């Protein structure tokens, strides 16, 4: 869980949209895809490290991964979410 005060000041580095925490179910699904080797980030690289959470851009298009309780706020590390 991300500190609520930190979540208030974090924003998407690309669009500056606000972020919200992802559900545990979504993180589990993405981790299944990581184990299967089918999940790619925005840079087109296969994601190999499991997520401990995620922050979803307010438009719902991208998730910024959280690994070991640290939000990874890099555009190329974002994961596109299916509609």
C-alpha positions in Angstrom: 0.0 0.0 0.0 1.3 3.4 -1.0 1.4 6.2 1.7 -1.7 8.4 0.9 0.4 11.5 1.3 2.8 10.3 -1.3 0.0 9.2 -3.6 -1.3 12.8 -3.5 1.9 14.3 -4.9 2.8 11.5 -7.4 1.6 12.0 -11.0 2.2 10.4 -14.4 5.6 11.7 -15.6 4.3 11.9 -19.2 0.9 13.5 -18.9 0.9 14.7 -15.2 -2.4 12.9 -14.7 -3.2 11.7 -11.1 -2.7 8.1 -10.1 -4.6 5.6 -8.1 -3.6 2.3 -6.6 -4.4 -0.9 -8.6 -6.4 -3.7 -7.2 -4.8 -6.8 -5.8 -6.6 -8.8 -8.5 -5.0 -6.8 -11.3 -1.6 -7.2 -9.8 -2.1 -10.9 -9.5 -3.2 -11.1 -13.2 -0.1 -9.1 -14.3 2.2 -11.3 -12.2 0.7 -14.4 -13.9 1.6 -12.8 -17.3 5.1 -12.0 -16.0 5.6 -15.7 -15.0 4.3 -16.8 -18.4 6.8 -14.4 -20.1 4.0 -12.6 -22.0 3.9 -9.1 -20.3 5.8 -6.3 -22.0 6.4 -2.8 -20.8 6.0 0.4 -22.9 9.5 0.1 -24.2 8.6 -3.3 -25.6 10.8 -5.3 -23.2 9.5 -8.4 -21.5 8.8 -7.7 -17.8 10.7 -10.3 -15.6 10.3 -8.9 -12.1 7.1 -9.5 -10.2 5.0 -6.5 -9.1 4.2 -5.8 -5.4 1.6 -3.3 -6.6 0.9 -0.7 -9.2 -0.3 2.8 -9.8 -2.8 3.4 -12.6 -3.0 6.6 -14.5 -6.4 8.4 -14.2 -7.3 7.6 -17.8 -6.7 3.9 -17.1 -4.4 3.3 -20.0 -1.1 2.6 -18.1 0.1 1.1 -14.9 3.3 2.2 -13.2 4.8 -0.8 -11.4 5.6 -0.9 -7.7 8.5 -3.2 -6.8 9.6 -3.8 -3.3 7.3 -1.0 -2.2 9.0 1.5 -4.6 6.9 3.1 -7.4 8.8 3.0 -10.7 7.8 6.2 -12.3 9.5 5.9 -15.7 7.5 6.2 -18.9 9.3 3.2 -20.5 8.5 1.0 -17.5 4.8 1.6 -17.7 2.6 -1.3 -18.6 -0.3 -0.8 -21.0 -3.6 -2.0 -19.7 -6.2 -3.6 -21.9 -9.6 -1.9 -22.1 
